Amino acid sequence: MTSPLDSSPGTTRPVSPLATPPDEVPGHDLLAGKKVVVTAAAGTGIGFAAARRALLEGGDVLVSDFHERRLDETVERLGAEFGAERVVSHVCDVSSTEQVDALITGAADKLGRIDVLVNNAGLGGEVPVADMTDEQWDRVVDITLTSTFRSTRAALRYFRDVEQGGVIVNNASVLGWRAQRGQAHYAAAKAGVMALTRCSAVEAADYGVRINAVAPSIAKHPFLAKVTTDELLDELASREAYGRAAEVWEIAATIAMLASDYTTYLTGEIVSISSRRA
C-alpha cells in the first residue's frame, strides 16, 4: 500500500511502520496527586481524552463544558473507569467572563485547589473569507482565542493569590502556522492562542506558573467529522508522514507531559504534534 507524497504528485512512498496506531500507553503517575481542570471536556474529542489521561496519570479532574447532558455523561463514563470520587464537573459557557471566573473559583472549591488548567475550548468551521460574515468571524475568535484569554486570566489570578504555582496547557493548532482554505478565522484564532501562550508565560513566571501549548495537526475523533468533510480529513491524514491522523490519546499524552513535573523548565513553548513532513 502506498500514498502520495506532498511535494511530488504522481510518486509514491512506502507505508510507514507507524501507519497503524499504537496501543495507548499505560499511565506512569505523571500527574499523581495533581488537581486538573479541563475545559470543553464533554464528548469524544481532545478535551475528553485529556481528562481521561490526567486520571490515568494519577490526577483528580474537574471537567467543564457548556453542554450539561454530555457533561453528565462524561462524568459517568470517567467515574465508572476511575472512580466517581476522582471526577467532578462544572457547567461553563466559556464565552462568558462571569462563568469562566466562576469555573476557576468552583474548581478550587470542589477539588481543594487547582494545579493544572487545560484550555481546550475551541470552535471551527469552514468558510471562505469572501463569504465570511462578521458573526462567523467573531464567534470562532471568541470561543477559540478570547475564551483561552478569559480562563488564563482567571487562573493566573488564582495562582497569584494562593502563591502555590501551577501549570496551564493551551490547545492550539498547526493552522496557527499553516495556511488552509476556508480556515482564516480558526487559523487566526489559533495563531492568537500561540501568541497569548508566549506572552502570558513571561508574566506567569512571576507566580511560579508555566504556560505551554500543543499544536495538533489532525486528531481522529467523531466531532471532527461534523465540521468538515471525510474527503478533506482523508486528504489531510494522507499528507502526514505516518499516513494517518493522530489518535486523541496521543495528543492527550503530550498534554499530560507538559502538565507534569518532567517539563519544569519549559514555558512559553508551542509543541507541534504532527508527523507531517516539511
C-alpha positions in Angstrom: 0.0 0.0 0.0 1.3 3.5 -0.9 0.2 7.0 -0.5 1.1 10.2 -2.5 4.0 12.5 -1.5 3.1 16.1 -0.9 5.9 17.5 -3.0 5.8 15.1 -5.9 2.4 14.4 -7.3 2.2 11.0 -9.0 5.1 9.5 -7.0 4.6 7.0 -4.1 6.3 6.2 -0.9 6.3 3.1 1.3 3.8 2.9 4.1 5.3 3.8 7.5 5.5 1.1 10.1 3.7 3.7 12.3 0.7 3.9 9.9 -1.1 1.6 12.3 -1.9 3.5 15.5 -0.1 2.0 18.5 -2.0 0.8 21.6 -2.4 3.5 24.2 0.5 3.6 26.6 -0.3 2.9 30.3 -0.2 5.7 32.9 3.1 6.4 34.7 1.7 8.6 37.6 2.9 11.8 35.8 0.2 13.7 37.5 -0.1 11.8 40.7 -1.8 14.0 43.4 -2.4 16.8 40.9 -5.8 18.6 40.6 -6.6 19.2 37.0 -9.3 21.3 35.2 -10.1 20.6 31.6 -12.4 22.9 29.6 -14.6 21.6 26.7 -14.2 18.1 28.0 -17.6 16.6 27.2 -17.9 14.2 24.3 -15.2 12.3 22.4 -12.6 14.8 21.5 -9.2 16.0 22.8 -10.8 17.5 25.9 -12.3 14.2 27.0 -9.0 12.4 26.1 -7.0 15.0 28.1 -9.3 14.5 31.2 -9.1 10.7 30.9 -5.3 10.9 30.5 -5.0 13.0 33.6 -6.9 10.4 35.6 -4.8 7.6 34.0 -1.7 9.5 35.2 -3.0 9.7 38.8 -4.6 13.1 38.9 -8.1 14.2 40.1 -10.1 16.0 37.5 -12.8 18.6 37.1 -14.3 18.5 33.6 -16.2 21.5 32.2 -18.4 22.1 29.2 -21.5 24.2 28.3 -23.4 21.1 27.3 -24.9 19.8 30.6 -26.2 16.5 29.4 -23.0 15.5 27.6 -21.0 16.7 30.6 -23.0 14.4 32.9 -22.4 11.5 30.5 -18.7 12.3 30.6 -18.5 12.3 34.4 -20.4 9.0 34.4 -18.0 7.4 31.9 -14.9 8.6 33.6 -16.2 7.8 37.1 -17.1 4.3 36.1 -13.5 3.7 34.9 -11.5 5.6 37.5 -13.8 6.1 40.5 -16.6 8.6 41.0 -14.7 10.3 43.8 -11.9 11.4 41.4 -14.1 13.2 38.8 -16.3 16.3 39.3 -17.9 18.7 36.8 -18.8 22.3 36.4 -21.1 23.7 33.6 -19.5 26.7 32.0 -20.0 28.7 28.8 -16.5 30.0 28.0 -17.9 32.9 26.1 -19.0 34.4 29.5 -16.4 36.1 31.7 -18.6 35.6 34.7 -19.0 31.9 34.1 -15.3 31.4 33.5 -14.4 33.2 36.7 -17.0 31.0 38.5 -15.4 27.9 36.9 -12.0 28.6 38.4 -13.5 29.5 41.8 -15.7 26.5 41.7 -13.0 24.2 40.6 -10.7 25.3 43.5 -13.6 24.6 45.9 -14.6 21.2 44.5 -11.0 19.9 44.1 -9.5 21.7 47.1 -7.0 23.5 44.8 -6.0 23.8 41.2 -2.6 22.6 39.9 -3.3 22.3 36.2 -5.6 24.1 33.8 -6.0 22.6 30.3 -7.6 25.2 27.9 -9.2 23.0 25.3 -12.2 25.1 24.2 -12.3 26.0 20.5 -14.7 26.3 17.6 -14.0 25.6 14.0 -15.9 25.8 10.7 -15.1 26.1 7.0 -16.0 29.2 5.1 -14.1 31.3 2.5 -13.0 34.8 3.6 -15.1 36.5 0.8 -18.2 34.8 2.2 -17.5 35.0 5.9 -19.8 37.2 8.0 -18.7 39.3 11.0 -20.7 37.0 13.2 -18.9 33.9 11.9 -15.5 35.5 12.4 -16.4 36.9 15.9 -17.9 33.6 17.1 -14.8 31.5 16.2 -12.4 34.0 17.6 -14.4 34.4 20.8 -14.7 30.7 21.6 -11.2 29.8 20.4 -9.0 32.7 21.4 -10.8 35.0 23.8 -12.1 32.2 25.9 -8.5 31.0 26.3 -7.6 34.5 27.5 -10.5 34.6 29.9 -9.6 31.3 31.6 -5.9 32.1 31.6 -6.6 35.4 33.3 -8.8 33.8 35.9 -6.3 31.0 36.6 -3.4 33.4 36.9 -5.3 35.5 39.4 -5.9 32.3 41.4 -2.3 31.1 41.2 -1.1 34.6 42.1 -3.3 34.8 45.2 -2.7 31.3 46.5 1.1 31.5 45.8 1.4 27.8 45.1 2.5 27.8 41.4 0.8 25.8 38.7 0.6 24.8 35.0 -1.6 25.9 32.1 -1.6 24.0 28.8 -3.4 25.5 25.8 -4.7 23.7 22.8 -3.5 25.5 19.7 -3.2 24.0 16.2 -0.7 23.7 13.4 -3.1 26.0 11.5 -1.5 28.8 13.6 1.4 28.3 11.3 0.0 26.7 8.1 -2.4 28.0 5.5 -5.6 26.2 4.6 -8.6 27.2 2.6 -11.7 28.1 4.5 -9.9 28.3 7.8 -8.9 32.0 8.1 -10.9 32.7 11.3 -9.8 29.5 13.0 -6.2 29.8 11.9 -6.1 33.4 13.1 -7.6 32.5 16.4 -5.1 29.6 16.9 -2.2 31.8 16.0 -3.5 34.2 18.7 -3.5 31.3 21.2 0.1 30.7 20.4 1.0 34.4 20.9 -1.1 34.5 24.1 0.8 31.4 25.3 4.2 33.0 24.8 3.4 36.4 26.3 1.4 35.2 29.3 4.2 32.7 30.1 6.6 35.5 30.6 4.3 37.1 33.1 3.2 33.9 34.7 6.8 33.1 35.7 6.4 35.8 38.4 3.8 33.5 40.0 5.7 30.2 39.5 3.4 29.2 36.7 4.3 27.5 33.4 2.3 28.0 30.3 2.8 26.0 27.2 0.6 24.8 24.3 0.2 21.9 22.0 -0.4 22.3 18.3 -2.1 19.2 16.9 -2.2 18.6 13.1 -5.2 16.3 12.8 -6.6 14.1 15.5 -9.2 11.4 14.9 -12.5 11.8 16.7 -16.1 11.8 15.7 -16.8 15.5 16.4 -14.3 16.5 13.7 -16.4 14.9 11.0 -19.2 17.2 11.9 -17.3 20.4 11.0 -15.6 19.2 7.8 -15.8 16.5 5.1 -14.5 13.0 5.2 -12.7 13.7 1.9 -10.7 16.6 3.4 -9.9 14.6 6.6 -8.6 11.7 4.5 -6.5 14.1 2.3 -5.0 15.8 5.4 -4.2 12.4 7.0 -2.5 11.2 3.9 -0.1 14.1 4.0 1.2 13.1 7.4 4.5 11.1 7.4 2.7 8.2 9.0 -0.2 8.4 6.5 -2.8 8.7 9.3 -4.4 11.1 11.7 -3.3 11.1 15.4 -5.3 9.3 17.9 -6.7 11.6 20.6 -4.8 9.8 23.3 -1.6 10.7 21.5 -2.5 14.4 21.9 -3.6 13.9 25.5 -0.4 12.1 26.4 1.6 15.2 25.3 -0.7 17.5 27.2 0.0 15.3 30.3 3.7 15.5 29.8 3.6 19.3 29.6 1.4 19.4 32.7 3.8 17.2 34.6 7.0 17.8 36.6 9.0 16.4 33.7 8.9 19.8 32.0 9.6 22.2 34.8 12.0 24.3 32.7 9.7 24.5 29.7 7.5 27.6 29.3 6.1 29.7 26.5 6.6 26.9 24.0 4.3 25.5 21.3 4.8 21.8 20.8 3.7 20.7 17.4 2.0 17.3 17.4 2.3 16.4 13.8 4.2 13.8 11.7 3.8 15.9 8.6 6.9 16.3 6.5 8.4 19.7 6.0 
